[in-house]
Amino acid sequence: MKEQILGVNVNMQSEEELMQLIDSDIRNGRKSRIVAINPEKVMMASKNSELMELLNESTYQIPDGIGISVASRLRGGEIKGRVTGIGMMDALLKLANKNSYRIFMYGAKKDTVELAAASIQGKYPKLVIAGMLDGYEKDMDKVARTINAAKPHILFVALGSPKQELFIRENMERLDVNIFQGVGGSFDVYSGTVKRAPVVFQKTGTEWLFRLVSQPSRIKRQIALPQFLFKALRAKDQGSL
Ligand code: UDP
């Protein structure tokens, strides 16, 4: 159940429905990968066919930025709300906690990933942190060996985009992992290095405004939003897959 927004596939299911599919992937030993879709990535992909392919070949494309659900709604589409990358990661952690699944955290700076792992373990005591590795190791064989030795069900890759998506594509086959999720700056949030927007911003879908005020350098990324909405409204590629 996917909808196309400027040529990029986006799942229409809610977070809960997606979690059921993912749990069944784990139980059946299937490999799947999750990528978060936001207006910035759609705009880049519309000018870069390789990136488009990279996003579209993922198993699940979740409607992350608020702009995606707004574009869908304005065009009469089925995507009702957002499923944020960090929200999905948290849902996966809950699932892992419930079933004592093993997770591996790969990415960010050494201190950050360690702090994030400690905070996650505190919040979810029954999941198993099978291993962690900072995102600055250059030897990819070593990265793959470390992950495989830990045998995780779920691998979170926090290298930023599109680096993390490329890493997942290039290594998915040799990695003995079920679920791959690219999570961008989420370890920074779990570690407390970067604060998530206060709940009022989260609830009203205005986290972008909070981020803009607290990190003004993000303006370049946010400027893409109105342009994206304009293009998405004019495009004719709407439809279900
Ligand atoms: N990062 C990394 N290795 C790299 C480049 C970046 O581990 O070679 C990490 C960086 O430390 C940060 C995250 O990737 O924790 C990128 O976060 P950002 O918010 O830029 O990602 P986005 O979700 O915006 O793509």
py3Dmol code that shows the C-alpha trace and the ligand (Angstrom):
import py3Dmol

protein = """\
ATOM      1  CA  MET A   1       0.000   0.000   0.000  1.00  0.00           C
ATOM      2  CA  LYS A   2       2.031   2.899  -1.302  1.00  0.00           C
ATOM      3  CA  GLU A   3       1.386   6.282  -2.808  1.00  0.00           C
ATOM      4  CA  GLN A   4       3.744   8.129  -5.135  1.00  0.00           C
ATOM      5  CA  ILE A   5       4.799  11.672  -4.375  1.00  0.00           C
ATOM      6  CA  LEU A   6       6.833  13.186  -7.211  1.00  0.00           C
ATOM      7  CA  GLY A   7       7.893   9.677  -8.135  1.00  0.00           C
ATOM      8  CA  VAL A   8       8.893   8.590  -4.630  1.00  0.00           C
ATOM      9  CA  ASN A   9       6.964   5.705  -3.042  1.00  0.00           C
ATOM     10  CA  VAL A  10       5.527   6.373   0.394  1.00  0.00           C
ATOM     11  CA  ASN A  11       3.721   3.847   2.590  1.00  0.00           C
ATOM     12  CA  MET A  12       0.136   4.720   3.477  1.00  0.00           C
ATOM     13  CA  GLN A  13      -0.149   2.576   6.624  1.00  0.00           C
ATOM     14  CA  SER A  14      -0.143   3.928  10.157  1.00  0.00           C
ATOM     15  CA  GLU A  15       2.805   3.340  12.466  1.00  0.00           C
ATOM     16  CA  GLU A  16       0.887   0.562  14.204  1.00  0.00           C
ATOM     17  CA  GLU A  17       0.134  -1.255  10.940  1.00  0.00           C
ATOM     18  CA  LEU A  18       3.747  -0.924   9.824  1.00  0.00           C
ATOM     19  CA  MET A  19       4.951  -2.341  13.139  1.00  0.00           C
ATOM     20  CA  GLN A  20       2.811  -5.439  12.592  1.00  0.00           C
ATOM     21  CA  LEU A  21       4.375  -5.961   9.169  1.00  0.00           C
ATOM     22  CA  ILE A  22       7.857  -5.484  10.604  1.00  0.00           C
ATOM     23  CA  ASP A  23       7.287  -7.868  13.477  1.00  0.00           C
ATOM     24  CA  SER A  24       6.159 -10.453  10.978  1.00  0.00           C
ATOM     25  CA  ASP A  25       9.345  -9.795   8.935  1.00  0.00           C
ATOM     26  CA  ILE A  26      11.403 -10.575  12.047  1.00  0.00           C
ATOM     27  CA  ARG A  27       9.423 -13.693  12.913  1.00  0.00           C
ATOM     28  CA  ASN A  28       9.733 -15.002   9.367  1.00  0.00           C
ATOM     29  CA  GLY A  29      13.423 -14.186   9.066  1.00  0.00           C
ATOM     30  CA  ARG A  30      12.856 -11.671   6.257  1.00  0.00           C
ATOM     31  CA  LYS A  31      15.192  -8.765   5.614  1.00  0.00           C
ATOM     32  CA  SER A  32      13.587  -5.375   5.263  1.00  0.00           C
ATOM     33  CA  ARG A  33      14.740  -1.807   5.234  1.00  0.00           C
ATOM     34  CA  ILE A  34      13.053   1.349   6.390  1.00  0.00           C
ATOM     35  CA  VAL A  35      13.736   4.787   4.977  1.00  0.00           C
ATOM     36  CA  ALA A  36      12.212   8.056   6.178  1.00  0.00           C
ATOM     37  CA  ILE A  37      10.831  10.281   3.427  1.00  0.00           C
ATOM     38  CA  ASN A  38      10.716  14.049   3.841  1.00  0.00           C
ATOM     39  CA  PRO A  39      10.248  16.902   1.343  1.00  0.00           C
ATOM     40  CA  GLU A  40      13.994  17.535   1.174  1.00  0.00           C
ATOM     41  CA  LYS A  41      14.694  13.955   0.081  1.00  0.00           C
ATOM     42  CA  VAL A  42      11.833  14.002  -2.447  1.00  0.00           C
ATOM     43  CA  MET A  43      13.166  17.222  -3.981  1.00  0.00           C
ATOM     44  CA  MET A  44      16.678  15.784  -4.208  1.00  0.00           C
ATOM     45  CA  ALA A  45      15.378  12.534  -5.683  1.00  0.00           C
ATOM     46  CA  SER A  46      13.360  14.362  -8.337  1.00  0.00           C
ATOM     47  CA  LYS A  47      16.704  15.661  -9.679  1.00  0.00           C
ATOM     48  CA  ASN A  48      18.717  12.520  -9.062  1.00  0.00           C
ATOM     49  CA  SER A  49      17.494   9.216 -10.448  1.00  0.00           C
ATOM     50  CA  GLU A  50      20.012   7.175  -8.461  1.00  0.00           C
ATOM     51  CA  LEU A  51      18.683   8.606  -5.212  1.00  0.00           C
ATOM     52  CA  MET A  52      15.131   7.966  -6.418  1.00  0.00           C
ATOM     53  CA  GLU A  53      16.009   4.325  -7.006  1.00  0.00           C
ATOM     54  CA  LEU A  54      17.710   4.079  -3.627  1.00  0.00           C
ATOM     55  CA  LEU A  55      14.590   5.359  -1.859  1.00  0.00           C
ATOM     56  CA  ASN A  56      12.128   3.362  -3.949  1.00  0.00           C
ATOM     57  CA  GLU A  57      13.898   0.019  -3.578  1.00  0.00           C
ATOM     58  CA  SER A  58      13.517   0.130   0.229  1.00  0.00           C
ATOM     59  CA  THR A  59      10.877  -2.100   1.780  1.00  0.00           C
ATOM     60  CA  TYR A  60       9.137   0.653   3.723  1.00  0.00           C
ATOM     61  CA  GLN A  61       9.171   4.382   3.007  1.00  0.00           C
ATOM     62  CA  ILE A  62       7.683   6.178   5.973  1.00  0.00           C
ATOM     63  CA  PRO A  63       6.020   9.613   5.645  1.00  0.00           C
ATOM     64  CA  ASP A  64       8.371  11.559   7.920  1.00  0.00           C
ATOM     65  CA  GLY A  65       8.261  15.332   7.317  1.00  0.00           C
ATOM     66  CA  ILE A  66       4.890  17.020   7.856  1.00  0.00           C
ATOM     67  CA  GLY A  67       5.124  18.208   4.229  1.00  0.00           C
ATOM     68  CA  ILE A  68       4.592  14.647   2.968  1.00  0.00           C
ATOM     69  CA  SER A  69       1.241  14.161   4.681  1.00  0.00           C
ATOM     70  CA  VAL A  70       0.168  17.702   3.795  1.00  0.00           C
ATOM     71  CA  ALA A  71       0.996  17.095   0.109  1.00  0.00           C
ATOM     72  CA  SER A  72      -0.872  13.791   0.177  1.00  0.00           C
ATOM     73  CA  ARG A  73      -3.924  15.312   1.822  1.00  0.00           C
ATOM     74  CA  LEU A  74      -4.038  18.292  -0.521  1.00  0.00           C
ATOM     75  CA  ARG A  75      -4.027  15.918  -3.459  1.00  0.00           C
ATOM     76  CA  GLY A  76      -6.749  13.686  -2.009  1.00  0.00           C
ATOM     77  CA  GLY A  77      -4.259  10.952  -1.110  1.00  0.00           C
ATOM     78  CA  GLU A  78      -4.480   8.368   1.645  1.00  0.00           C
ATOM     79  CA  ILE A  79      -1.503   9.250   3.839  1.00  0.00           C
ATOM     80  CA  LYS A  80      -3.194  10.466   6.976  1.00  0.00           C
ATOM     81  CA  GLY A  81      -0.474  11.421   9.364  1.00  0.00           C
ATOM     82  CA  ARG A  82       3.232  11.378   9.877  1.00  0.00           C
ATOM     83  CA  VAL A  83       5.314   8.418  10.878  1.00  0.00           C
ATOM     84  CA  THR A  84       8.549  10.037  11.997  1.00  0.00           C
ATOM     85  CA  GLY A  85      11.899   8.306  11.789  1.00  0.00           C
ATOM     86  CA  ILE A  86      12.499   8.723  15.509  1.00  0.00           C
ATOM     87  CA  GLY A  87       8.912   7.679  16.306  1.00  0.00           C
ATOM     88  CA  MET A  88       9.458   4.512  14.284  1.00  0.00           C
ATOM     89  CA  MET A  89      12.763   3.872  16.030  1.00  0.00           C
ATOM     90  CA  ASP A  90      11.018   4.226  19.385  1.00  0.00           C
ATOM     91  CA  ALA A  91       8.264   1.828  18.266  1.00  0.00           C
ATOM     92  CA  LEU A  92      10.959  -0.670  17.204  1.00  0.00           C
ATOM     93  CA  LEU A  93      12.645  -0.310  20.599  1.00  0.00           C
ATOM     94  CA  LYS A  94       9.312  -1.023  22.301  1.00  0.00           C
ATOM     95  CA  LEU A  95       8.827  -4.093  20.134  1.00  0.00           C
ATOM     96  CA  ALA A  96      12.369  -5.215  20.929  1.00  0.00           C
ATOM     97  CA  ASN A  97      11.709  -4.696  24.629  1.00  0.00           C
ATOM     98  CA  LYS A  98       8.539  -6.788  24.452  1.00  0.00           C
ATOM     99  CA  ASN A  99      10.222  -9.688  22.676  1.00  0.00           C
ATOM    100  CA  SER A 100      13.776  -9.345  24.001  1.00  0.00           C
ATOM    101  CA  TYR A 101      15.024  -8.713  20.474  1.00  0.00           C
ATOM    102  CA  ARG A 102      18.644  -7.798  19.875  1.00  0.00           C
ATOM    103  CA  ILE A 103      19.515  -4.369  18.518  1.00  0.00           C
ATOM    104  CA  PHE A 104      22.738  -2.918  17.130  1.00  0.00           C
ATOM    105  CA  MET A 105      23.453   0.815  17.063  1.00  0.00           C
ATOM    106  CA  TYR A 106      25.820   2.000  14.330  1.00  0.00           C
ATOM    107  CA  GLY A 107      26.636   5.675  13.798  1.00  0.00           C
ATOM    108  CA  ALA A 108      27.269   9.067  15.415  1.00  0.00           C
ATOM    109  CA  LYS A 109      30.281   9.926  17.570  1.00  0.00           C
ATOM    110  CA  LYS A 110      31.601   7.397  20.084  1.00  0.00           C
ATOM    111  CA  ASP A 111      30.388   9.298  23.179  1.00  0.00           C
ATOM    112  CA  THR A 112      27.020   9.947  21.580  1.00  0.00           C
ATOM    113  CA  VAL A 113      26.282   6.344  20.646  1.00  0.00           C
ATOM    114  CA  GLU A 114      27.392   5.174  24.102  1.00  0.00           C
ATOM    115  CA  LEU A 115      25.202   7.713  25.894  1.00  0.00           C
ATOM    116  CA  ALA A 116      22.277   6.902  23.592  1.00  0.00           C
ATOM    117  CA  ALA A 117      22.674   3.165  24.252  1.00  0.00           C
ATOM    118  CA  ALA A 118      22.718   3.737  28.017  1.00  0.00           C
ATOM    119  CA  SER A 119      19.595   5.867  27.872  1.00  0.00           C
ATOM    120  CA  ILE A 120      17.820   3.307  25.648  1.00  0.00           C
ATOM    121  CA  GLN A 121      18.753   0.434  27.935  1.00  0.00           C
ATOM    122  CA  GLY A 122      17.433   2.397  30.919  1.00  0.00           C
ATOM    123  CA  LYS A 123      14.126   3.052  29.182  1.00  0.00           C
ATOM    124  CA  TYR A 124      13.808  -0.449  27.679  1.00  0.00           C
ATOM    125  CA  PRO A 125      15.483  -2.873  30.087  1.00  0.00           C
ATOM    126  CA  LYS A 126      14.382  -6.064  28.340  1.00  0.00           C
ATOM    127  CA  LEU A 127      15.807  -5.414  24.907  1.00  0.00           C
ATOM    128  CA  VAL A 128      19.325  -6.619  24.242  1.00  0.00           C
ATOM    129  CA  ILE A 129      21.911  -4.121  23.009  1.00  0.00           C
ATOM    130  CA  ALA A 130      23.913  -6.634  21.036  1.00  0.00           C
ATOM    131  CA  GLY A 131      26.530  -4.091  20.050  1.00  0.00           C
ATOM    132  CA  MET A 132      27.364  -0.552  19.010  1.00  0.00           C
ATOM    133  CA  LEU A 133      29.884   1.192  16.796  1.00  0.00           C
ATOM    134  CA  ASP A 134      30.530   4.870  16.107  1.00  0.00           C
ATOM    135  CA  GLY A 135      29.941   6.178  12.584  1.00  0.00           C
ATOM    136  CA  TYR A 136      33.535   7.155  11.819  1.00  0.00           C
ATOM    137  CA  GLU A 137      35.132   3.734  11.313  1.00  0.00           C
ATOM    138  CA  LYS A 138      36.557   3.631   7.783  1.00  0.00           C
ATOM    139  CA  ASP A 139      37.060  -0.117   7.466  1.00  0.00           C
ATOM    140  CA  MET A 140      33.732  -1.387   6.140  1.00  0.00           C
ATOM    141  CA  ASP A 141      34.744  -5.035   6.475  1.00  0.00           C
ATOM    142  CA  LYS A 142      35.374  -4.443  10.143  1.00  0.00           C
ATOM    143  CA  VAL A 143      31.958  -2.767  10.494  1.00  0.00           C
ATOM    144  CA  ALA A 144      30.250  -5.726   8.812  1.00  0.00           C
ATOM    145  CA  ARG A 145      32.168  -8.279  10.882  1.00  0.00           C
ATOM    146  CA  THR A 146      31.321  -6.484  14.142  1.00  0.00           C
ATOM    147  CA  ILE A 147      27.623  -6.334  13.279  1.00  0.00           C
ATOM    148  CA  ASN A 148      27.471  -9.970  12.183  1.00  0.00           C
ATOM    149  CA  ALA A 149      29.243 -11.153  15.324  1.00  0.00           C
ATOM    150  CA  ALA A 150      26.561  -9.405  17.407  1.00  0.00           C
ATOM    151  CA  LYS A 151      23.674 -11.113  15.520  1.00  0.00           C
ATOM    152  CA  PRO A 152      21.111  -8.328  15.924  1.00  0.00           C
ATOM    153  CA  HIS A 153      17.494  -8.542  14.775  1.00  0.00           C
ATOM    154  CA  ILE A 154      17.410  -4.773  14.244  1.00  0.00           C
ATOM    155  CA  LEU A 155      20.188  -2.482  13.008  1.00  0.00           C
ATOM    156  CA  PHE A 156      19.873   1.285  13.427  1.00  0.00           C
ATOM    157  CA  VAL A 157      22.207   3.215  11.132  1.00  0.00           C
ATOM    158  CA  ALA A 158      22.791   6.851  12.117  1.00  0.00           C
ATOM    159  CA  LEU A 159      25.153   8.261   9.471  1.00  0.00           C
ATOM    160  CA  GLY A 160      22.890  10.981   8.023  1.00  0.00           C
ATOM    161  CA  SER A 161      21.321  10.884   4.580  1.00  0.00           C
ATOM    162  CA  PRO A 162      22.047   9.560   1.983  1.00  0.00           C
ATOM    163  CA  LYS A 163      25.159   7.985   3.569  1.00  0.00           C
ATOM    164  CA  GLN A 164      23.117   5.651   5.764  1.00  0.00           C
ATOM    165  CA  GLU A 165      20.853   4.557   2.897  1.00  0.00           C
ATOM    166  CA  LEU A 166      23.922   3.835   0.751  1.00  0.00           C
ATOM    167  CA  PHE A 167      25.529   1.868   3.578  1.00  0.00           C
ATOM    168  CA  ILE A 168      22.379  -0.222   3.984  1.00  0.00           C
ATOM    169  CA  ARG A 169      22.103  -0.913   0.265  1.00  0.00           C
ATOM    170  CA  GLU A 170      25.741  -1.895  -0.081  1.00  0.00           C
ATOM    171  CA  ASN A 171      25.893  -4.117   2.983  1.00  0.00           C
ATOM    172  CA  MET A 172      22.424  -5.572   3.413  1.00  0.00           C
ATOM    173  CA  GLU A 173      23.229  -8.829   1.689  1.00  0.00           C
ATOM    174  CA  ARG A 174      26.274  -9.674   3.766  1.00  0.00           C
ATOM    175  CA  LEU A 175      24.738  -8.578   7.062  1.00  0.00           C
ATOM    176  CA  ASP A 176      22.907 -11.125   9.153  1.00  0.00           C
ATOM    177  CA  VAL A 177      20.176  -8.702  10.251  1.00  0.00           C
ATOM    178  CA  ASN A 178      16.390  -8.591   9.731  1.00  0.00           C
ATOM    179  CA  ILE A 179      15.440  -4.933  10.027  1.00  0.00           C
ATOM    180  CA  PHE A 180      17.586  -2.051   8.782  1.00  0.00           C
ATOM    181  CA  GLN A 181      16.591   1.499   9.630  1.00  0.00           C
ATOM    182  CA  GLY A 182      18.441   4.684   8.717  1.00  0.00           C
ATOM    183  CA  VAL A 183      17.824   6.996  11.667  1.00  0.00           C
ATOM    184  CA  GLY A 184      19.822  10.183  10.902  1.00  0.00           C
ATOM    185  CA  GLY A 185      20.420  12.244  14.010  1.00  0.00           C
ATOM    186  CA  SER A 186      18.315  10.064  16.351  1.00  0.00           C
ATOM    187  CA  PHE A 187      21.254   8.886  18.491  1.00  0.00           C
ATOM    188  CA  ASP A 188      22.011  12.548  19.184  1.00  0.00           C
ATOM    189  CA  VAL A 189      18.457  12.878  20.495  1.00  0.00           C
ATOM    190  CA  TYR A 190      18.569   9.711  22.656  1.00  0.00           C
ATOM    191  CA  SER A 191      21.947  10.730  24.047  1.00  0.00           C
ATOM    192  CA  GLY A 192      20.552  14.115  25.093  1.00  0.00           C
ATOM    193  CA  THR A 193      23.160  15.893  22.909  1.00  0.00           C
ATOM    194  CA  VAL A 194      20.377  17.403  20.810  1.00  0.00           C
ATOM    195  CA  LYS A 195      16.986  17.960  22.368  1.00  0.00           C
ATOM    196  CA  ARG A 196      13.777  16.881  20.686  1.00  0.00           C
ATOM    197  CA  ALA A 197      11.227  19.650  20.323  1.00  0.00           C
ATOM    198  CA  PRO A 198       8.907  20.144  23.320  1.00  0.00           C
ATOM    199  CA  VAL A 199       5.702  18.090  23.151  1.00  0.00           C
ATOM    200  CA  VAL A 200       3.586  21.055  22.100  1.00  0.00           C
ATOM    201  CA  PHE A 201       5.659  21.348  18.887  1.00  0.00           C
ATOM    202  CA  GLN A 202       5.539  17.579  18.324  1.00  0.00           C
ATOM    203  CA  LYS A 203       1.766  17.438  18.748  1.00  0.00           C
ATOM    204  CA  THR A 204       1.080  20.329  16.403  1.00  0.00           C
ATOM    205  CA  GLY A 205       3.472  19.091  13.718  1.00  0.00           C
ATOM    206  CA  THR A 206       5.650  22.190  14.076  1.00  0.00           C
ATOM    207  CA  GLU A 207       8.932  20.579  15.161  1.00  0.00           C
ATOM    208  CA  TRP A 208      10.451  22.185  12.066  1.00  0.00           C
ATOM    209  CA  LEU A 209       9.724  25.620  13.588  1.00  0.00           C
ATOM    210  CA  PHE A 210      11.391  24.666  16.870  1.00  0.00           C
ATOM    211  CA  ARG A 211      14.446  23.342  15.015  1.00  0.00           C
ATOM    212  CA  LEU A 212      14.646  26.402  12.826  1.00  0.00           C
ATOM    213  CA  VAL A 213      14.720  28.672  15.869  1.00  0.00           C
ATOM    214  CA  SER A 214      17.199  26.500  17.805  1.00  0.00           C
ATOM    215  CA  GLN A 215      19.444  25.650  14.810  1.00  0.00           C
ATOM    216  CA  PRO A 216      19.063  28.513  12.306  1.00  0.00           C
ATOM    217  CA  SER A 217      21.586  26.857   9.978  1.00  0.00           C
ATOM    218  CA  ARG A 218      18.812  24.436   8.964  1.00  0.00           C
ATOM    219  CA  ILE A 219      17.123  27.196   6.948  1.00  0.00           C
ATOM    220  CA  LYS A 220      18.586  25.857   3.680  1.00  0.00           C
ATOM    221  CA  ARG A 221      16.895  22.506   4.229  1.00  0.00           C
ATOM    222  CA  GLN A 222      13.602  24.079   5.184  1.00  0.00           C
ATOM    223  CA  ILE A 223      13.438  26.405   2.257  1.00  0.00           C
ATOM    224  CA  ALA A 224      12.743  23.324   0.140  1.00  0.00           C
ATOM    225  CA  LEU A 225       9.304  22.871   1.740  1.00  0.00           C
ATOM    226  CA  PRO A 226       7.163  25.484  -0.071  1.00  0.00           C
ATOM    227  CA  GLN A 227       8.835  24.593  -3.350  1.00  0.00           C
ATOM    228  CA  PHE A 228       8.103  20.930  -2.678  1.00  0.00           C
ATOM    229  CA  LEU A 229       4.411  21.542  -1.925  1.00  0.00           C
ATOM    230  CA  PHE A 230       4.030  23.593  -5.084  1.00  0.00           C
ATOM    231  CA  LYS A 231       5.611  20.895  -7.246  1.00  0.00           C
ATOM    232  CA  ALA A 232       3.731  18.062  -5.541  1.00  0.00           C
ATOM    233  CA  LEU A 233       0.390  19.768  -6.102  1.00  0.00           C
ATOM    234  CA  ARG A 234       1.046  20.232  -9.791  1.00  0.00           C
ATOM    235  CA  ALA A 235       2.377  16.750 -10.367  1.00  0.00           C
ATOM    236  CA  LYS A 236       0.276  14.075 -11.967  1.00  0.00           C
ATOM    237  CA  ASP A 237       1.946  11.006 -10.571  1.00  0.00           C
ATOM    238  CA  GLN A 238      -0.447  10.538  -7.681  1.00  0.00           C
ATOM    239  CA  GLY A 239      -1.797   7.036  -7.310  1.00  0.00           C
ATOM    240  CA  SER A 240      -1.642   3.897  -5.253  1.00  0.00           C
ATOM    241  CA  LEU A 241       0.826   1.134  -5.846  1.00  0.00           C
TER     242      LEU A 241
END
"""
ligand_1 = """\
25
UDP
N 27.584 10.791 11.137
C 28.360 9.658 11.257
N 29.343 9.426 10.324
C 29.565 10.265 9.285
C 28.744 11.420 9.157
C 27.748 11.652 10.105
O 28.174 8.879 12.176
O 30.460 9.984 8.488
C 26.531 11.033 12.155
C 26.620 12.346 12.897
O 27.530 12.221 13.988
C 25.157 12.526 13.367
C 24.362 11.858 12.242
O 25.293 11.059 11.512
O 24.960 11.832 14.567
C 23.742 12.821 11.228
O 22.708 13.481 11.771
P 21.818 14.494 10.888
O 20.877 15.151 11.824
O 22.704 15.343 10.026
O 21.055 13.481 9.929
P 19.772 13.707 9.030
O 18.693 12.893 9.682
O 19.474 15.173 9.075
O 20.176 13.181 7.705
"""
view = py3Dmol.view(width=600, height=400)
view.addModel(protein, "pdb")
view.setStyle({"model": 0}, {"cartoon": {"style": "trace"}})
view.addModel(ligand_1, "xyz")
view.setStyle({"model": 1}, {"stick": {}})
view.zoomTo()
view.show()
